């Protein structure tokens, strides 16, 4: 699964890397993004074909949901079943997105302890999780746009830490994942594979990340293993 991640890169660098428009985008770097918080999402405008970035609530709330509470249980969707699950199948066909990040956390079990581990690219560059989004309208007429992060089986680096990992798209597959003209499960599912282990590295960090209230760079400072 993916339950916490970071996005601390400079906005200009993110725009240069992902090629999006950022009109009226409120962006504040965060080193400990938690479920139900706002995350940066990139999608394609189906009418004009341009990439747009916006903030969305993390935890997908399907358009048919009765209330927001369901979103807390939908921060992740399994890549193997997302195309057919009722909560995700419409979004899988029509509302795919990139969830921007530059690292994520998993907790490795050692006896009764859970050791927080930060996973990132050695180059410290941003990347994109494969995501799905939806729009929910509340009873009082408020529109809430929300998203989920797809997960897959772990690569050999992550496997000793956790039995799932987020789908990190390669730069080459991002465009196909976003393409609004592509809807076939047979084309999209093969993109949802574990990222190569050699493209990632790990670092043990402090228990500060256990609390979502801690949002500063100290969350990604190394500690002795």
C-alpha positions as CSV (number, residue, x, y, z in Angstrom):
1,X,0.0,0.0,0.0
2,X,1.0,3.6,0.0
3,X,-0.1,5.5,3.1
4,X,2.3,8.5,3.3
5,X,4.4,10.3,0.8
6,X,6.2,13.5,0.1
7,X,6.2,16.3,-2.5
8,X,8.7,19.0,-1.8
9,X,10.1,19.8,-5.2
10,X,10.1,23.3,-6.6
11,X,6.9,24.2,-8.5
12,X,8.9,25.3,-11.6
13,X,10.7,22.0,-11.6
14,X,7.4,20.1,-11.4
15,X,6.0,22.1,-14.3
16,X,9.1,21.5,-16.4
17,X,9.1,17.8,-15.7
18,X,5.3,17.1,-16.1
19,X,4.4,19.9,-18.6
20,X,1.2,21.1,-16.9
21,X,-0.6,24.4,-16.6
22,X,-0.9,25.6,-13.0
23,X,-3.5,28.3,-13.0
24,X,-4.7,29.2,-9.5
25,X,-2.9,26.2,-8.1
26,X,-2.1,26.5,-4.3
27,X,1.0,24.5,-3.7
28,X,2.9,24.1,-0.4
29,X,5.7,21.5,-0.1
30,X,5.0,18.7,2.3
31,X,7.2,16.0,3.7
32,X,4.4,13.8,5.2
33,X,1.3,13.8,3.1
34,X,-1.5,11.7,4.8
35,X,-4.9,10.3,3.6
36,X,-7.7,12.9,3.2
37,X,-5.2,15.7,2.8
38,X,-4.8,17.6,-0.5
39,X,-2.4,16.2,-3.1
40,X,-1.2,17.5,-6.5
41,X,-2.7,15.7,-9.4
42,X,-2.1,16.1,-13.1
43,X,-4.7,15.1,-15.7
44,X,-5.5,15.9,-19.3
45,X,-8.3,18.2,-20.4
46,X,-10.2,15.9,-22.9
47,X,-11.4,18.9,-24.9
48,X,-8.1,20.8,-25.4
49,X,-5.6,18.0,-24.7
50,X,-3.5,20.1,-22.4
51,X,-2.2,18.9,-19.0
52,X,-3.6,20.6,-16.0
53,X,-2.5,20.4,-12.3
54,X,-4.9,20.8,-9.4
55,X,-5.2,19.8,-5.8
56,X,-7.4,16.9,-4.9
57,X,-8.4,15.1,-1.7
58,X,-6.5,11.9,-1.2
59,X,-9.0,9.0,-0.9
60,X,-11.3,8.5,-3.8
61,X,-15.0,9.3,-3.2
62,X,-17.0,7.7,-6.1
63,X,-19.6,9.9,-7.7
64,X,-22.3,7.6,-6.3
65,X,-21.2,7.6,-2.7
66,X,-23.5,8.8,0.0
67,X,-20.9,10.7,2.0
68,X,-17.2,11.5,2.2
69,X,-16.4,8.9,4.7
70,X,-15.8,6.2,2.1
71,X,-12.8,8.1,0.8
72,X,-10.7,7.2,3.9
73,X,-10.9,3.6,2.9
74,X,-10.0,4.3,-0.8
75,X,-6.6,5.8,-0.7
76,X,-5.2,2.9,-2.7
77,X,-6.6,0.7,-5.5
78,X,-5.0,-2.6,-6.5
79,X,-3.7,-2.5,-10.0
80,X,-4.8,-6.1,-10.6
81,X,-8.6,-5.4,-10.0
82,X,-9.1,-1.6,-10.4
83,X,-10.5,-2.0,-13.9
84,X,-13.4,-4.2,-12.6
85,X,-14.1,-3.0,-9.1
86,X,-17.3,-1.0,-8.9
87,X,-15.6,1.9,-7.0
88,X,-12.9,2.3,-9.6
89,X,-13.9,0.9,-13.0
90,X,-15.5,4.1,-14.4
91,X,-12.5,6.1,-13.3
92,X,-10.1,3.5,-14.8
93,X,-11.7,4.1,-18.2
94,X,-12.3,7.8,-18.1
95,X,-10.5,9.6,-15.2
96,X,-6.9,8.6,-14.9
97,X,-4.3,10.9,-13.5
98,X,-0.7,11.3,-12.2
99,X,-0.3,11.9,-8.5
100,X,3.0,13.7,-8.1
101,X,5.5,12.7,-5.4
102,X,9.3,12.7,-4.8
103,X,9.3,9.9,-2.2
104,X,7.0,7.6,-0.1
105,X,7.1,5.8,3.3
106,X,6.7,2.2,4.3
107,X,7.1,0.6,7.7
108,X,9.3,-2.5,8.0
109,X,8.4,-4.8,10.8
110,X,11.2,-5.9,13.2
111,X,9.6,-7.9,16.0
112,X,7.0,-5.7,17.6
113,X,8.6,-2.6,16.1
114,X,7.7,-0.8,12.9
115,X,10.7,1.0,11.3
116,X,9.7,3.9,9.1
117,X,11.6,3.8,5.8
118,X,11.7,6.5,3.2
119,X,11.9,5.4,-0.5
120,X,13.0,7.8,-3.2
121,X,15.0,8.1,-6.4
122,X,18.8,8.5,-5.8
123,X,18.6,11.6,-8.0
124,X,16.0,13.2,-5.6
125,X,13.8,14.0,-8.6
126,X,10.0,13.9,-8.7
127,X,8.0,11.1,-10.2
128,X,4.3,10.1,-10.7
129,X,2.2,7.5,-9.1
130,X,-0.6,6.1,-11.4
131,X,-3.8,7.5,-10.0
132,X,-7.6,7.6,-10.6
133,X,-9.9,10.5,-9.8
134,X,-13.6,11.2,-9.4
135,X,-15.9,14.1,-8.7
136,X,-18.5,13.8,-5.9
137,X,-21.3,16.2,-5.3
138,X,-22.4,16.7,-1.7
139,X,-26.0,17.1,-0.7
140,X,-25.5,20.8,-0.3
141,X,-24.0,21.1,-3.8
142,X,-20.3,21.2,-3.1
143,X,-18.1,19.4,-5.6
144,X,-15.3,17.4,-4.1
145,X,-12.6,16.1,-6.5
146,X,-10.6,13.2,-5.0
147,X,-8.1,10.5,-6.1
148,X,-6.6,7.2,-5.3
149,X,-3.1,5.7,-5.9
150,X,-2.7,2.4,-7.6
151,X,-0.6,-0.3,-6.0
152,X,1.1,-3.4,-7.3
153,X,3.4,-6.2,-6.1
154,X,6.7,-5.0,-4.7
155,X,10.1,-5.1,-6.5
156,X,13.1,-6.8,-4.8
157,X,14.0,-3.6,-2.9
158,X,10.5,-3.1,-1.4
159,X,9.6,-6.8,-0.8
160,X,11.5,-7.1,2.6
161,X,9.7,-3.9,3.7
162,X,6.1,-4.4,2.5
163,X,4.0,-6.7,0.3
164,X,2.7,-3.9,-1.9
165,X,4.2,-0.7,-3.5
166,X,2.7,2.2,-5.4
167,X,2.8,2.1,-9.1
168,X,5.5,4.5,-10.2
169,X,5.0,5.2,-13.9
170,X,8.0,5.7,-16.2
171,X,8.3,9.0,-18.0
172,X,7.6,7.1,-21.2
173,X,4.3,5.6,-20.0
174,X,2.8,8.7,-18.4
175,X,1.4,10.0,-21.6
176,X,-0.4,6.8,-22.4
177,X,-1.8,6.5,-18.9
178,X,-3.2,10.1,-19.3
179,X,-4.5,9.7,-22.9
180,X,-8.3,10.2,-22.7
181,X,-8.7,8.3,-26.0
182,X,-7.3,5.1,-24.4
183,X,-9.8,3.1,-22.4
184,X,-8.9,-0.6,-23.1
185,X,-7.9,-2.6,-20.0
186,X,-5.6,-4.7,-22.2
187,X,-3.6,-1.5,-23.0
188,X,-3.6,0.1,-19.6
189,X,-3.0,-2.8,-17.2
190,X,0.4,-3.7,-18.5
191,X,1.6,-0.2,-17.5
192,X,0.9,-1.0,-13.8
193,X,4.0,-2.9,-12.9
194,X,6.6,-2.5,-10.2
195,X,9.2,0.2,-10.8
196,X,12.8,-1.2,-11.3
197,X,14.5,-1.6,-8.0
198,X,17.7,0.0,-9.3
199,X,15.8,3.3,-9.8
200,X,15.0,3.6,-6.1
201,X,16.8,3.7,-2.8
202,X,15.8,3.5,0.9
203,X,16.6,5.3,4.1
204,X,15.5,4.7,7.7
205,X,13.9,7.8,9.1
206,X,12.6,8.8,12.5
207,X,9.2,8.1,14.1
208,X,8.3,11.7,13.4
209,X,6.6,10.6,10.3
210,X,4.2,8.5,12.3
211,X,2.2,11.6,13.1
212,X,0.6,13.5,10.2
213,X,1.0,16.7,12.2
214,X,4.7,16.6,11.5
215,X,5.1,18.1,8.0
216,X,8.6,19.5,7.9
217,X,11.9,18.3,6.3
218,X,12.9,16.5,9.5
219,X,10.5,13.7,8.5
220,X,13.0,12.7,5.8
221,X,16.3,13.1,7.7
222,X,18.2,9.8,8.1
223,X,18.6,8.1,11.4
224,X,21.0,5.2,12.4
225,X,19.6,1.9,11.2
